[in-house]
Amino acid sequence: MSSIKIRSKRMDGKTQIRMLIAHPMEHGRNRDAKTDSLIPAHFIQKLTVKHNKNVIITGNIGANVSKDPYFAFMLKGGNIGDKITISWVDNLGNKDTQDHIVK
């Protein structure tokens, strides 16, 4: 099961894209309450959004983003049936990709 949930909505010639990513986003400075040891850093480093195989957003993300980040943006145009692909890679080499068809 993917860690990425994507929703889209057409409005006034634009397409609203919303995404929620299930990820711990640890910055490496928090302490484990039981052991008092530092929790290792674990965060998304790169987020990529594609529209019909064309990259429209590439973002470098750091440890300052909160747990389970939510992102939203407006895509100029976008038609019903277009494919949106969201992918991310974190600092531990984990990655995920999810496709969504605009409705």
N, CA, C and O atoms as a GROMACS GRO file, in nm:
protein
  412
    1MET      N    1   0.084  -0.119   0.000
    1MET     CA    2   0.000   0.000   0.000
    1MET      C    3   0.088   0.125   0.000
    1MET      O    4   0.188   0.132   0.072
    2SER      N    5   0.051   0.220  -0.079
    2SER     CA    6   0.131   0.342  -0.093
    2SER      C    7   0.116   0.434   0.028
    2SER      O    8   0.014   0.434   0.095
    3SER      N    9   0.221   0.510   0.054
    3SER     CA   10   0.218   0.609   0.162
    3SER      C   11   0.160   0.741   0.115
    3SER      O   12   0.148   0.835   0.194
    4ILE      N   13   0.124   0.750  -0.013
    4ILE     CA   14   0.078   0.875  -0.073
    4ILE      C   15  -0.070   0.868  -0.107
    4ILE      O   16  -0.115   0.774  -0.173
    5LYS      N   17  -0.146   0.967  -0.062
    5LYS     CA   18  -0.287   0.980  -0.100
    5LYS      C   19  -0.300   1.106  -0.184
    5LYS      O   20  -0.253   1.213  -0.145
    6ILE      N   21  -0.363   1.093  -0.300
    6ILE     CA   22  -0.376   1.206  -0.392
    6ILE      C   23  -0.523   1.231  -0.422
    6ILE      O   24  -0.600   1.137  -0.443
    7ARG      N   25  -0.562   1.356  -0.424
    7ARG     CA   26  -0.696   1.398  -0.464
    7ARG      C   27  -0.682   1.511  -0.564
    7ARG      O   28  -0.589   1.592  -0.557
    8SER      N   29  -0.775   1.517  -0.658
    8SER     CA   30  -0.775   1.626  -0.755
    8SER      C   31  -0.917   1.678  -0.772
    8SER      O   32  -1.015   1.606  -0.750
    9LYS      N   33  -0.926   1.803  -0.813
    9LYS     CA   34  -1.057   1.866  -0.834
    9LYS      C   35  -1.042   1.971  -0.943
    9LYS      O   36  -0.959   2.061  -0.932
   10ARG      N   37  -1.123   1.959  -1.047
   10ARG     CA   38  -1.123   2.058  -1.155
   10ARG      C   39  -1.207   2.178  -1.114
   10ARG      O   40  -1.317   2.162  -1.060
   11MET      N   41  -1.155   2.299  -1.139
   11MET     CA   42  -1.231   2.420  -1.109
   11MET      C   43  -1.179   2.538  -1.191
   11MET      O   44  -1.060   2.570  -1.189
   12ASP      N   45  -1.270   2.600  -1.263
   12ASP     CA   46  -1.239   2.722  -1.339
   12ASP      C   47  -1.116   2.708  -1.430
   12ASP      O   48  -1.031   2.796  -1.432
   13GLY      N   49  -1.107   2.600  -1.504
   13GLY     CA   50  -0.996   2.581  -1.597
   13GLY      C   51  -0.865   2.542  -1.533
   13GLY      O   52  -0.762   2.535  -1.600
   14LYS      N   53  -0.868   2.516  -1.403
   14LYS     CA   54  -0.749   2.474  -1.330
   14LYS      C   55  -0.778   2.342  -1.260
   14LYS      O   56  -0.894   2.301  -1.248
   15THR      N   57  -0.674   2.277  -1.213
   15THR     CA   58  -0.690   2.153  -1.139
   15THR      C   59  -0.620   2.166  -1.004
   15THR      O   60  -0.500   2.194  -0.998
   16GLN      N   61  -0.696   2.147  -0.899
   16GLN     CA   62  -0.638   2.148  -0.765
   16GLN      C   63  -0.586   2.008  -0.735
   16GLN      O   64  -0.660   1.910  -0.747
   17ILE      N   65  -0.458   1.998  -0.697
   17ILE     CA   66  -0.396   1.872  -0.660
   17ILE      C   67  -0.363   1.879  -0.511
   17ILE      O   68  -0.297   1.973  -0.465
   18ARG      N   69  -0.410   1.780  -0.437
   18ARG     CA   70  -0.381   1.772  -0.293
   18ARG      C   71  -0.318   1.636  -0.265
   18ARG      O   72  -0.360   1.535  -0.319
   19MET      N   73  -0.216   1.636  -0.180
   19MET     CA   74  -0.152   1.509  -0.146
   19MET      C   75  -0.117   1.504   0.002
   19MET      O   76  -0.080   1.605   0.063
   20LEU      N   77  -0.129   1.385   0.057
   20LEU     CA   78  -0.094   1.358   0.196
   20LEU      C   79   0.003   1.241   0.194
   20LEU      O   80  -0.027   1.137   0.135
   21ILE      N   81   0.117   1.257   0.258
   21ILE     CA   82   0.220   1.154   0.259
   21ILE      C   83   0.240   1.105   0.402
   21ILE      O   84   0.269   1.184   0.492
   22ALA      N   85   0.222   0.975   0.423
   22ALA     CA   86   0.245   0.916   0.556
   22ALA      C   87   0.396   0.893   0.571
   22ALA      O   88   0.453   0.804   0.509
   23HIS      N   89   0.458   0.975   0.656
   23HIS     CA   90   0.603   0.965   0.677
   23HIS      C   91   0.637   1.026   0.814
   23HIS      O   92   0.579   1.128   0.852
   24PRO      N   93   0.731   0.965   0.890
   24PRO     CA   94   0.761   1.015   1.025
   24PRO      C   95   0.829   1.152   1.029
   24PRO      O   96   0.811   1.225   1.126
   25MET      N   97   0.906   1.187   0.928
   25MET     CA   98   0.972   1.317   0.919
   25MET      C   99   1.048   1.354   1.049
   25MET      O  100   1.028   1.463   1.104
   26GLU      N  101   1.132   1.265   1.095
   26GLU     CA  102   1.216   1.292   1.214
   26GLU      C  103   1.339   1.372   1.175
   26GLU      O  104   1.405   1.342   1.076
   27HIS      N  105   1.370   1.476   1.253
   27HIS     CA  106   1.484   1.563   1.222
   27HIS      C  107   1.612   1.521   1.291
   27HIS      O  108   1.718   1.576   1.262
   28GLY      N  109   1.605   1.425   1.383
   28GLY     CA  110   1.725   1.374   1.448
   28GLY      C  111   1.761   1.442   1.579
   28GLY      O  112   1.866   1.413   1.636
   29ARG      N  113   1.675   1.531   1.627
   29ARG     CA  114   1.704   1.600   1.753
   29ARG      C  115   1.606   1.562   1.864
   29ARG      O  116   1.622   1.606   1.978
   30ASN      N  117   1.504   1.482   1.833
   30ASN     CA  118   1.411   1.436   1.935
   30ASN      C  119   1.470   1.319   2.012
   30ASN      O  120   1.553   1.244   1.960
   31ARG      N  121   1.427   1.304   2.136
   31ARG     CA  122   1.475   1.193   2.219
   31ARG      C  123   1.363   1.094   2.241
   31ARG      O  124   1.246   1.131   2.255
   32ASP      N  125   1.400   0.966   2.244
   32ASP     CA  126   1.307   0.860   2.278
   32ASP      C  127   1.279   0.870   2.427
   32ASP      O  128   1.373   0.871   2.507
   33ALA      N  129   1.153   0.877   2.466
   33ALA     CA  130   1.115   0.895   2.606
   33ALA      C  131   1.158   0.778   2.694
   33ALA      O  132   1.190   0.797   2.811
   34LYS      N  133   1.160   0.658   2.640
   34LYS     CA  134   1.194   0.539   2.719
   34LYS      C  135   1.344   0.524   2.740
   34LYS      O  136   1.388   0.491   2.850
   35THR      N  137   1.422   0.547   2.636
   35THR     CA  138   1.567   0.523   2.646
   35THR      C  139   1.649   0.651   2.657
   35THR      O  140   1.768   0.645   2.686
   36ASP      N  141   1.589   0.764   2.636
   36ASP     CA  142   1.654   0.895   2.637
   36ASP      C  143   1.763   0.907   2.530
   36ASP      O  144   1.851   0.993   2.540
   37SER      N  145   1.757   0.822   2.429
   37SER     CA  146   1.854   0.831   2.320
   37SER      C  147   1.791   0.911   2.205
   37SER      O  148   1.668   0.920   2.193
   38LEU      N  149   1.876   0.968   2.122
   38LEU     CA  150   1.826   1.045   2.009
   38LEU      C  151   1.761   0.954   1.905
   38LEU      O  152   1.811   0.845   1.876
   39ILE      N  153   1.648   1.000   1.850
   39ILE     CA  154   1.580   0.928   1.741
   39ILE      C  155   1.653   0.968   1.613
   39ILE      O  156   1.666   1.087   1.585
   40PRO      N  157   1.699   0.872   1.535
   40PRO     CA  158   1.775   0.906   1.413
   40PRO      C  159   1.691   0.986   1.312
   40PRO      O  160   1.569   0.971   1.305
   41ALA      N  161   1.757   1.070   1.237
   41ALA     CA  162   1.691   1.150   1.133
   41ALA      C  163   1.631   1.057   1.027
   41ALA      O  164   1.695   0.961   0.984
   42HIS      N  165   1.509   1.089   0.986
   42HIS     CA  166   1.439   1.012   0.883
   42HIS      C  167   1.337   1.107   0.820
   42HIS      O  168   1.229   1.128   0.876
   43PHE      N  169   1.371   1.162   0.704
   43PHE     CA  170   1.285   1.263   0.644
   43PHE      C  171   1.290   1.254   0.492
   43PHE      O  172   1.386   1.201   0.435
   44ILE      N  173   1.187   1.305   0.427
   44ILE     CA  174   1.181   1.309   0.281
   44ILE      C  175   1.280   1.414   0.232
   44ILE      O  176   1.282   1.527   0.281
   45GLN      N  177   1.363   1.376   0.134
   45GLN     CA  178   1.459   1.470   0.078
   45GLN      C  179   1.413   1.530  -0.053
   45GLN      O  180   1.438   1.648  -0.080
   46LYS      N  181   1.345   1.450  -0.136
   46LYS     CA  182   1.307   1.500  -0.268
   46LYS      C  183   1.165   1.458  -0.300
   46LYS      O  184   1.127   1.342  -0.285
   47LEU      N  185   1.086   1.554  -0.345
   47LEU     CA  186   0.948   1.531  -0.386
   47LEU      C  187   0.937   1.572  -0.533
   47LEU      O  188   0.981   1.680  -0.572
   48THR      N  189   0.876   1.484  -0.614
   48THR     CA  190   0.859   1.512  -0.757
   48THR      C  191   0.714   1.492  -0.796
   48THR      O  192   0.650   1.394  -0.757
   49VAL      N  193   0.661   1.587  -0.874
   49VAL     CA  194   0.524   1.579  -0.925
   49VAL      C  195   0.531   1.584  -1.076
   49VAL      O  196   0.594   1.673  -1.134
   50LYS      N  197   0.466   1.487  -1.141
   50LYS     CA  198   0.462   1.482  -1.287
   50LYS      C  199   0.318   1.491  -1.335
   50LYS      O  200   0.226   1.440  -1.272
   51HIS      N  201   0.301   1.559  -1.448
   51HIS     CA  202   0.172   1.569  -1.515
   51HIS      C  203   0.189   1.510  -1.653
   51HIS      O  204   0.259   1.566  -1.737
   52ASN      N  205   0.125   1.396  -1.678
   52ASN     CA  206   0.141   1.324  -1.805
   52ASN      C  207   0.288   1.305  -1.842
   52ASN      O  208   0.328   1.335  -1.954
   53LYS      N  209   0.367   1.256  -1.749
   53LYS     CA  210   0.510   1.225  -1.765
   53LYS      C  211   0.601   1.347  -1.773
   53LYS      O  212   0.723   1.332  -1.785
   54ASN      N  213   0.547   1.469  -1.766
   54ASN     CA  214   0.628   1.591  -1.764
   54ASN      C  215   0.645   1.636  -1.620
   54ASN      O  216   0.546   1.652  -1.548
   55VAL      N  217   0.768   1.657  -1.577
   55VAL     CA  218   0.794   1.704  -1.440
   55VAL      C  219   0.746   1.848  -1.428
   55VAL      O  220   0.789   1.936  -1.503
   56ILE      N  221   0.656   1.872  -1.332
   56ILE     CA  222   0.606   2.008  -1.311
   56ILE      C  223   0.656   2.067  -1.179
   56ILE      O  224   0.662   2.189  -1.163
   57ILE      N  225   0.691   1.980  -1.083
   57ILE     CA  226   0.744   2.027  -0.955
   57ILE      C  227   0.853   1.930  -0.910
   57ILE      O  228   0.835   1.808  -0.913
   58THR      N  229   0.966   1.986  -0.868
   58THR     CA  230   1.070   1.910  -0.800
   58THR      C  231   1.109   1.993  -0.680
   58THR      O  232   1.148   2.108  -0.692
   59GLY      N  233   1.097   1.933  -0.564
   59GLY     CA  234   1.127   2.007  -0.442
   59GLY      C  235   1.223   1.933  -0.352
   59GLY      O  236   1.208   1.813  -0.330
   60ASN      N  237   1.321   2.005  -0.299
   60ASN     CA  238   1.408   1.950  -0.197
   60ASN      C  239   1.347   1.983  -0.062
   60ASN      O  240   1.328   2.099  -0.028
   61ILE      N  241   1.318   1.880   0.012
   61ILE     CA  242   1.251   1.896   0.141
   61ILE      C  243   1.350   1.858   0.249
   61ILE      O  244   1.435   1.771   0.229
   62GLY      N  245   1.338   1.921   0.362
   62GLY     CA  246   1.429   1.891   0.472
   62GLY      C  247   1.356   1.842   0.595
   62GLY      O  248   1.236   1.815   0.592
   63ALA      N  249   1.430   1.832   0.702
   63ALA     CA  250   1.377   1.780   0.827
   63ALA      C  251   1.282   1.877   0.896
   63ALA      O  252   1.220   1.841   0.996
   64ASN      N  253   1.270   1.999   0.847
   64ASN     CA  254   1.185   2.098   0.911
   64ASN      C  255   1.036   2.081   0.878
   64ASN      O  256   0.953   2.152   0.934
   65VAL      N  257   1.002   1.989   0.789
   65VAL     CA  258   0.862   1.965   0.753
   65VAL      C  259   0.802   1.867   0.855
   65VAL      O  260   0.868   1.772   0.897
   66SER      N  261   0.677   1.890   0.893
   66SER     CA  262   0.614   1.810   0.998
   66SER      C  263   0.581   1.668   0.953
   66SER      O  264   0.581   1.636   0.834
   67LYS      N  265   0.551   1.584   1.051
   67LYS     CA  266   0.513   1.445   1.027
   67LYS      C  267   0.390   1.440   0.936
   67LYS      O  268   0.302   1.526   0.945
   68ASP      N  269   0.383   1.339   0.849
   68ASP     CA  270   0.273   1.320   0.755
   68ASP      C  271   0.241   1.449   0.678
   68ASP      O  272   0.132   1.504   0.692
   69PRO      N  273   0.337   1.497   0.598
   69PRO     CA  274   0.317   1.627   0.530
   69PRO      C  275   0.202   1.626   0.429
   69PRO      O  276   0.173   1.527   0.363
   70TYR      N  277   0.138   1.743   0.421
   70TYR     CA  278   0.028   1.769   0.329
   70TYR      C  279   0.072   1.881   0.237
   70TYR      O  280   0.121   1.985   0.282
   71PHE      N  281   0.056   1.859   0.106
   71PHE     CA  282   0.090   1.961   0.007
   71PHE      C  283  -0.030   1.980  -0.086
   71PHE      O  284  -0.101   1.884  -0.116
   72ALA      N  285  -0.050   2.102  -0.132
   72ALA     CA  286  -0.158   2.131  -0.226
   72ALA      C  287  -0.110   2.240  -0.321
   72ALA      O  288  -0.035   2.329  -0.283
   73PHE      N  289  -0.154   2.231  -0.446
   73PHE     CA  290  -0.120   2.333  -0.543
   73PHE      C  291  -0.223   2.332  -0.655
   73PHE      O  292  -0.300   2.237  -0.670
   74MET      N  293  -0.223   2.440  -0.734
   74MET     CA  294  -0.312   2.453  -0.848
   74MET      C  295  -0.232   2.431  -0.975
   74MET      O  296  -0.125   2.490  -0.994
   75LEU      N  297  -0.284   2.346  -1.062
   75LEU     CA  298  -0.223   2.319  -1.191
   75LEU      C  299  -0.302   2.394  -1.296
   75LEU      O  300  -0.423   2.374  -1.310
   76LYS      N  301  -0.236   2.481  -1.372
   76LYS     CA  302  -0.303   2.554  -1.477
   76LYS      C  303  -0.339   2.454  -1.586
   76LYS      O  304  -0.251   2.389  -1.643
   77GLY      N  305  -0.466   2.441  -1.616
   77GLY     CA  306  -0.512   2.343  -1.713
   77GLY      C  307  -0.535   2.209  -1.645
   77GLY      O  308  -0.588   2.203  -1.534
   78GLY      N  309  -0.494   2.104  -1.710
   78GLY     CA  310  -0.521   1.970  -1.657
   78GLY      C  311  -0.661   1.929  -1.699
   78GLY      O  312  -0.758   1.999  -1.670
   79ASN      N  313  -0.671   1.817  -1.765
   79ASN     CA  314  -0.800   1.771  -1.814
   79ASN      C  315  -0.838   1.640  -1.747
   79ASN      O  316  -0.754   1.570  -1.690
   80ILE      N  317  -0.966   1.608  -1.755
   80ILE     CA  318  -1.014   1.481  -1.703
   80ILE      C  319  -0.941   1.370  -1.779
   80ILE      O  320  -0.934   1.373  -1.902
   81GLY      N  321  -0.888   1.274  -1.705
   81GLY     CA  322  -0.814   1.164  -1.765
   81GLY      C  323  -0.663   1.184  -1.764
   81GLY      O  324  -0.589   1.090  -1.793
   82ASP      N  325  -0.615   1.305  -1.732
   82ASP     CA  326  -0.472   1.328  -1.723
   82ASP      C  327  -0.414   1.250  -1.605
   82ASP      O  328  -0.483   1.225  -1.506
   83LYS      N  329  -0.288   1.213  -1.616
   83LYS     CA  330  -0.221   1.134  -1.513
   83LYS      C  331  -0.128   1.222  -1.430
   83LYS      O  332  -0.042   1.292  -1.484
   84ILE      N  333  -0.145   1.216  -1.299
   84ILE     CA  334  -0.058   1.285  -1.205
   84ILE      C  335   0.022   1.177  -1.132
   84ILE      O  336  -0.036   1.081  -1.082
   85THR      N  337   0.154   1.193  -1.127
   85THR     CA  338   0.240   1.098  -1.057
   85THR      C  339   0.319   1.172  -0.950
   85THR      O  340   0.388   1.270  -0.979
   86ILE      N  341   0.309   1.125  -0.827
   86ILE     CA  342   0.381   1.183  -0.714
   86ILE      C  343   0.484   1.080  -0.669
   86ILE      O  344   0.452   0.962  -0.653
   87SER      N  345   0.608   1.124  -0.647
   87SER     CA  346   0.710   1.033  -0.594
   87SER      C  347   0.798   1.108  -0.495
   87SER      O  348   0.815   1.230  -0.504
   88TRP      N  349   0.854   1.033  -0.400
   88TRP     CA  350   0.946   1.090  -0.303
   88TRP      C  351   1.059   0.991  -0.273
   88TRP      O  352   1.046   0.871  -0.294
   89VAL      N  353   1.170   1.048  -0.224
   89VAL     CA  354   1.286   0.970  -0.178
   89VAL      C  355   1.328   1.031  -0.046
   89VAL      O  356   1.336   1.153  -0.033
   90ASP      N  357   1.357   0.944   0.054
   90ASP     CA  358   1.399   0.999   0.184
   90ASP      C  359   1.548   0.979   0.207
   90ASP      O  360   1.617   0.919   0.124
   91ASN      N  361   1.598   1.029   0.319
   91ASN     CA  362   1.741   1.027   0.348
   91ASN      C  363   1.794   0.887   0.377
   91ASN      O  364   1.916   0.868   0.383
   92LEU      N  365   1.707   0.788   0.395
   92LEU     CA  366   1.750   0.650   0.417
   92LEU      C  367   1.742   0.567   0.289
   92LEU      O  368   1.768   0.447   0.291
   93GLY      N  369   1.705   0.630   0.179
   93GLY     CA  370   1.696   0.561   0.052
   93GLY      C  371   1.560   0.499   0.023
   93GLY      O  372   1.540   0.438  -0.082
   94ASN      N  373   1.465   0.514   0.115
   94ASN     CA  374   1.329   0.466   0.091
   94ASN      C  375   1.264   0.555  -0.013
   94ASN      O  376   1.296   0.673  -0.025
   95LYS      N  377   1.171   0.497  -0.089
   95LYS     CA  378   1.100   0.577  -0.190
   95LYS      C  379   0.961   0.521  -0.211
   95LYS      O  380   0.932   0.407  -0.178
   96ASP      N  381   0.876   0.605  -0.268
   96ASP     CA  382   0.739   0.564  -0.301
   96ASP      C  383   0.691   0.646  -0.418
   96ASP      O  384   0.736   0.759  -0.439
   97THR      N  385   0.599   0.588  -0.494
   97THR     CA  386   0.539   0.655  -0.609
   97THR      C  387   0.392   0.618  -0.614
   97THR      O  388   0.353   0.505  -0.585
   98GLN      N  389   0.310   0.716  -0.650
   98GLN     CA  390   0.166   0.692  -0.664
   98GLN      C  391   0.114   0.766  -0.786
   98GLN      O  392   0.150   0.882  -0.808
   99ASP      N  393   0.031   0.699  -0.864
   99ASP     CA  394  -0.034   0.761  -0.981
   99ASP      C  395  -0.177   0.795  -0.947
   99ASP      O  396  -0.240   0.731  -0.863
  100HIS      N  397  -0.229   0.899  -1.014
  100HIS     CA  398  -0.367   0.944  -0.994
  100HIS      C  399  -0.419   0.994  -1.128
  100HIS      O  400  -0.349   1.065  -1.200
  101ILE      N  401  -0.541   0.958  -1.160
  101ILE     CA  402  -0.607   1.007  -1.282
  101ILE      C  403  -0.703   1.119  -1.244
  101ILE      O  404  -0.789   1.100  -1.157
  102VAL      N  405  -0.690   1.235  -1.307
  102VAL     CA  406  -0.777   1.349  -1.279
  102VAL      C  407  -0.919   1.315  -1.319
  102VAL      O  408  -0.944   1.267  -1.430
  103LYS      N  409  -1.013   1.339  -1.228
  103LYS     CA  410  -1.155   1.309  -1.252
  103LYS      C  411  -1.235   1.436  -1.269
  103LYS      O  412  -1.356   1.430  -1.290
   0.00000   0.00000   0.00000
